[in-house]
Amino acid sequence: MFRIGVFSKMNKVTIKTLRYYDELGLLSPCHVDGATGYRYYAASQMPRLHRILALKQIGFSLGEIIDALEQDFSTDKMIDYLESKQQCISKTIESERKKLKQVENYLKVLRQEADYMSYDVILKELPAVIVASMRRVIPNYDAFNEIYPEMGAIMQKDNVRCTVPGYCFTLYHDGEYKEKDIDVEICEAVVAPAPDSEKVKYKRIEGVPVAACIIHKGPYNTIGMSYSAVNRWIEENGYEIAGQPRESYLDGIWNKENPEEWLTEIQVPVRARK
C-alpha cells in the first residue's frame, strides 16, 4: 500500500484532488490508519484512477464519471457512454463552428467598414451622356451578372458603339438602399443612339453639377457599407442628396475573377445644404 502523498506523486494527481474524489465516493483509500489518520491506497486502485482521469480528459463531468463507474466495467457499457459523449461533443463543436462563423463575418464587416472610412470622398461633375438603358426589378445584386451580358448582346446586335472611355453605371429608382426586389436602370454611354427595342431604350441623361463619389472595393453584396460611408460624409460636410445615386463599374466580373478586386464608384448627386 502507498500513503496518499506517494500515491499522489505516482499518478500526478494532487492530494487535494484525491481527498475530493474520496468525498464524492469516486475513489476512497483502501485503508485509513485509525491512530494517525493516514490514508493508504493500493496498486490495484490505479486502473480505477486512470479510468477517472481518462474520462475527465475527454470531457466527462465528475457527475458523468460517477454514473459511468457505478456501472460495471464491461466494454459494451463504456462504448455506450463514449458514443453518447461523442454525440454531445459533436453537437457542441457544430454549435461553436456556427458561432465562429458569425464572429468571422462580424469581424469582416467591421474591418470593411474601417477600410471604407479611410477611403477618400471627392466632389466632381458628371457630364451629360447618351445611354443605352435597360430597366428591371431584380431579386438581388447577384442578378447583375445576368443582366449585363443580355444587354451587351442586344447592343452588339444593334451595332451600337460605346464611348471611350466607357461609362457603365446603374441608377436606382427605389429612393433607398434595398437588398432585394431592387428597381434598377442599367446605363451604358454610347456614341449615338439606336432605335429602341423592347428591352433596351436610348435616351439622354442630363449632367450632374456636383456629385460626392467614393470607390467601393469588393463584391456588390457588401456595397451597403460604402453607401453608409459616403452618406455620412455628405451629412458631416454640409451637403444633401440632390438626385439618384449611380454606380459606375470600373472593374468587375468581366475582367477580374476575384470579387474582392472589383471596383465600383458610387456617385451621389449633392448640393450645399441651406
HELIX and SHEET records of a PDB file:
HELIX    1   1 ILE A    4  ASN A   11  1                                   8    
HELIX    2   2 ILE A   15  LEU A   24  1                                  10    
HELIX    3   3 ALA A   43  GLN A   45  5                                   3    
HELIX    4   4 MET A   46  GLN A   57  1                                  12    
HELIX    5   5 LEU A   62  GLU A   70  1                                   9    
HELIX    6   6 THR A   75  SER A  118  1                                  44    
HELIX    7   7 TYR A  141  ALA A  143  5                                   3    
HELIX    8   8 PHE A  144  LYS A  157  1                                  14    
HELIX    9   9 TYR A  220  THR A  222  5                                   3    
HELIX   10  10 ILE A  223  GLU A  236  1                                  14    
HELIX   11  11 PRO A  259  GLU A  261  5                                   3    
SHEET    1   A 3 PHE A   2  ARG A   3  0                                        
SHEET    2   A 3 ARG A  39  TYR A  41 -1                                        
SHEET    3   A 3 HIS A  31  VAL A  32 -1                                        
SHEET    1   B 4 ILE A 122  LEU A 126  0                                        
SHEET    2   B 4 VAL A 208  LYS A 217 -1                                        
SHEET    3   B 4 LEU A 263  ALA A 272 -1                                        
SHEET    4   B 4 TYR A 239  ILE A 241 -1                                        
SHEET    1   C 8 ILE A 122  LEU A 126  0                                        
SHEET    2   C 8 VAL A 208  LYS A 217 -1                                        
SHEET    3   C 8 LEU A 263  ALA A 272 -1                                        
SHEET    4   C 8 ARG A 246  ASP A 251 -1                                        
SHEET    5   C 8 CYS A 168  TYR A 172 -1                                        
SHEET    6   C 8 ILE A 182  ALA A 189 -1                                        
SHEET    7   C 8 VAL A 129  ILE A 138 -1                                        
SHEET    8   C 8 LYS A 201  ILE A 205 -1                                        
END                                                                             
